[in-house]
Amino acid sequence: MLEQLGNVEAKSKIYQSPAWGYEDDRAYLNMCCKVITEYTIRAIHRVTLDIEVALGRETKKRKTGEPYRPRLIDIDILFYNEEEIKTDSLIIPHPQLHLRNFVLRPMVDIAPDFIHPSYGVSMTELLRTSQDQTELEELS
């Protein structure tokens, strides 16, 4: 469905991980994609929200300070080129990606040398120095 945005240039492997930030018996599937697009960040955000709803995600947004909760689908926009963007509804780069191995490991698959614009280090380095001890299972 991400093809709606443009050319899906790269896809990571799929990784299974436990819930992050709350207790849940379910495992989650995680991957990253690199999409080449001419859409603006606002348009990308709108399309990804529409995809989530089409796939069955509830539209209730988690408020700051609320605990994390299970969700059927979650599409995060991790980066938009090397830009840093902060609006009421969107922060790019994703503000917690550097804390989550379930994001860093797939990012290393598709862009190991990409430099995080806020931290000035590569995805490989962020994964290498990650404090997250979560074990991931590679599925593909």
TORDRENTOR-410077 format. One record per residue (C-alpha): residue in one letter; x, y, z; chain. Coordinates in steps of 0.001 Angstrom, whole numbers, plus 500000, padded with zeros to 6 digits. Layout:
N
@roba:A px:X py:Y pz:Z dokol:A $
...
end
This chain:
140
@roba:M px:500000 py:500000 pz:500000 dokol:A $
@roba:L px:502962 py:502323 pz:500431 dokol:A $
@roba:E px:503248 py:502295 pz:496647 dokol:A $
@roba:Q px:500555 py:504994 pz:496775 dokol:A $
@roba:L px:503308 py:507351 pz:497919 dokol:A $
@roba:G px:505856 py:506582 pz:495228 dokol:A $
@roba:N px:508634 py:504113 pz:494489 dokol:A $
@roba:V px:509345 py:501695 pz:497349 dokol:A $
@roba:E px:513088 py:501552 pz:496779 dokol:A $
@roba:A px:514061 py:499273 pz:499675 dokol:A $
@roba:K px:512411 py:496973 pz:502219 dokol:A $
@roba:S px:514057 py:495579 pz:505313 dokol:A $
@roba:K px:513710 py:492082 pz:506620 dokol:A $
@roba:I px:510737 py:491481 pz:508908 dokol:A $
@roba:Y px:511457 py:491211 pz:512615 dokol:A $
@roba:Q px:509247 py:489971 pz:515405 dokol:A $
@roba:S px:509473 py:491679 pz:518775 dokol:A $
@roba:P px:507588 py:491852 pz:522045 dokol:A $
@roba:A px:505469 py:494888 pz:522904 dokol:A $
@roba:W px:507520 py:497973 pz:523721 dokol:A $
@roba:G px:506477 py:500364 pz:526471 dokol:A $
@roba:Y px:503693 py:498209 pz:527934 dokol:A $
@roba:E px:502892 py:494627 pz:528890 dokol:A $
@roba:D px:501270 py:492504 pz:526200 dokol:A $
@roba:D px:501474 py:488805 pz:525346 dokol:A $
@roba:R px:501301 py:489505 pz:521628 dokol:A $
@roba:A px:504348 py:489771 pz:519421 dokol:A $
@roba:Y px:504661 py:492515 pz:516831 dokol:A $
@roba:L px:506062 py:492503 pz:513308 dokol:A $
@roba:N px:508397 py:495326 pz:512341 dokol:A $
@roba:M px:510039 py:496477 pz:509143 dokol:A $
@roba:C px:511252 py:499635 pz:507438 dokol:A $
@roba:C px:510790 py:500809 pz:503873 dokol:A $
@roba:K px:512504 py:503519 pz:501903 dokol:A $
@roba:V px:510072 py:505342 pz:499638 dokol:A $
@roba:I px:511106 py:507819 pz:496959 dokol:A $
@roba:T px:508282 py:510328 pz:496696 dokol:A $
@roba:E px:507395 py:513790 pz:495543 dokol:A $
@roba:Y px:504721 py:514144 pz:498215 dokol:A $
@roba:T px:505060 py:516765 pz:500932 dokol:A $
@roba:I px:505462 py:515538 pz:504497 dokol:A $
@roba:R px:501868 py:516564 pz:505286 dokol:A $
@roba:A px:500574 py:514541 pz:502333 dokol:A $
@roba:I px:502666 py:511531 pz:503341 dokol:A $
@roba:H px:501304 py:511773 pz:506868 dokol:A $
@roba:R px:497719 py:511922 pz:505591 dokol:A $
@roba:V px:498212 py:508924 pz:503261 dokol:A $
@roba:T px:499847 py:506807 pz:505987 dokol:A $
@roba:L px:496982 py:507588 pz:508381 dokol:A $
@roba:D px:494497 py:506609 pz:505662 dokol:A $
@roba:I px:496377 py:503330 pz:505091 dokol:A $
@roba:E px:496264 py:502563 pz:508816 dokol:A $
@roba:V px:492506 py:503134 pz:508938 dokol:A $
@roba:A px:491990 py:501021 pz:505799 dokol:A $
@roba:L px:493895 py:498192 pz:507522 dokol:A $
@roba:G px:491740 py:498387 pz:510633 dokol:A $
@roba:R px:493485 py:500758 pz:513014 dokol:A $
@roba:E px:491314 py:502619 pz:515470 dokol:A $
@roba:T px:491593 py:506345 pz:514903 dokol:A $
@roba:K px:491812 py:507326 pz:518582 dokol:A $
@roba:K px:495166 py:509095 pz:518982 dokol:A $
@roba:R px:497283 py:508436 pz:522082 dokol:A $
@roba:K px:497698 py:511615 pz:524098 dokol:A $
@roba:T px:501028 py:512655 pz:525580 dokol:A $
@roba:G px:501489 py:510884 pz:528893 dokol:A $
@roba:E px:498965 py:508148 pz:528138 dokol:A $
@roba:P px:500334 py:504610 pz:528280 dokol:A $
@roba:Y px:501037 py:502761 pz:525051 dokol:A $
@roba:R px:498344 py:500311 pz:523973 dokol:A $
@roba:P px:498012 py:497483 pz:521471 dokol:A $
@roba:R px:497348 py:498435 pz:517861 dokol:A $
@roba:L px:496743 py:496459 pz:514731 dokol:A $
@roba:I px:498947 py:498625 pz:512491 dokol:A $
@roba:D px:501296 py:501531 pz:513120 dokol:A $
@roba:I px:503083 py:503299 pz:510277 dokol:A $
@roba:D px:505690 py:505737 pz:511536 dokol:A $
@roba:I px:507481 py:508238 pz:509348 dokol:A $
@roba:L px:511010 py:507983 pz:510648 dokol:A $
@roba:F px:512778 py:510422 pz:508336 dokol:A $
@roba:Y px:511978 py:512849 pz:505548 dokol:A $
@roba:N px:515270 py:513274 pz:503732 dokol:A $
@roba:E px:517593 py:514921 pz:506264 dokol:A $
@roba:E px:514958 py:517376 pz:507471 dokol:A $
@roba:E px:513952 py:518059 pz:511047 dokol:A $
@roba:I px:510237 py:518833 pz:511284 dokol:A $
@roba:K px:508103 py:519613 pz:514309 dokol:A $
@roba:T px:504373 py:520311 pz:514084 dokol:A $
@roba:D px:501477 py:519667 pz:516446 dokol:A $
@roba:S px:500871 py:516274 pz:514834 dokol:A $
@roba:L px:504264 py:515178 pz:513531 dokol:A $
@roba:I px:507894 py:515132 pz:514663 dokol:A $
@roba:I px:510569 py:514065 pz:512166 dokol:A $
@roba:P px:512950 py:512342 pz:512755 dokol:A $
@roba:H px:510780 py:510121 pz:514899 dokol:A $
@roba:P px:511711 py:511193 pz:518440 dokol:A $
@roba:Q px:512160 py:507700 pz:519889 dokol:A $
@roba:L px:513612 py:505697 pz:517004 dokol:A $
@roba:H px:517101 py:505759 pz:518520 dokol:A $
@roba:L px:515738 py:503978 pz:521621 dokol:A $
@roba:R px:514112 py:501059 pz:519845 dokol:A $
@roba:N px:515980 py:498119 pz:518347 dokol:A $
@roba:F px:512816 py:497054 pz:516525 dokol:A $
@roba:V px:513248 py:500258 pz:514486 dokol:A $
@roba:L px:517033 py:500456 pz:514323 dokol:A $
@roba:R px:517627 py:496872 pz:513142 dokol:A $
@roba:P px:515363 py:497214 pz:510065 dokol:A $
@roba:M px:516776 py:500691 pz:509370 dokol:A $
@roba:V px:520268 py:499194 pz:509285 dokol:A $
@roba:D px:519002 py:496697 pz:506692 dokol:A $
@roba:I px:517989 py:499448 pz:504265 dokol:A $
@roba:A px:520201 py:502414 pz:505180 dokol:A $
@roba:P px:523131 py:501446 pz:507425 dokol:A $
@roba:D px:525121 py:504584 pz:506622 dokol:A $
@roba:F px:522239 py:507070 pz:506799 dokol:A $
@roba:I px:523177 py:509812 pz:509261 dokol:A $
@roba:H px:520530 py:510764 pz:511794 dokol:A $
@roba:P px:520139 py:514522 pz:511269 dokol:A $
@roba:S px:519687 py:515277 pz:514982 dokol:A $
@roba:Y px:522450 py:513043 pz:516374 dokol:A $
@roba:G px:524990 py:513110 pz:513550 dokol:A $
@roba:V px:525653 py:509354 pz:513637 dokol:A $
@roba:S px:524737 py:506489 pz:511330 dokol:A $
@roba:M px:521961 py:503976 pz:511834 dokol:A $
@roba:T px:524636 py:501317 pz:512339 dokol:A $
@roba:E px:526209 py:503336 pz:515142 dokol:A $
@roba:L px:522849 py:504010 pz:516793 dokol:A $
@roba:L px:522096 py:500278 pz:516796 dokol:A $
@roba:R px:525594 py:499413 pz:518058 dokol:A $
@roba:T px:525254 py:501805 pz:521005 dokol:A $
@roba:S px:521563 py:501169 pz:521714 dokol:A $
@roba:Q px:520598 py:500597 pz:525340 dokol:A $
@roba:D px:517553 py:498562 pz:524234 dokol:A $
@roba:Q px:518033 py:494927 pz:525255 dokol:A $
@roba:T px:514959 py:493676 pz:523391 dokol:A $
@roba:E px:515559 py:490472 pz:521463 dokol:A $
@roba:L px:514296 py:490457 pz:517890 dokol:A $
@roba:E px:513526 py:487398 pz:515843 dokol:A $
@roba:E px:514320 py:487707 pz:512140 dokol:A $
@roba:L px:511463 py:486238 pz:510130 dokol:A $
@roba:S px:512575 py:486986 pz:506580 dokol:A $
end
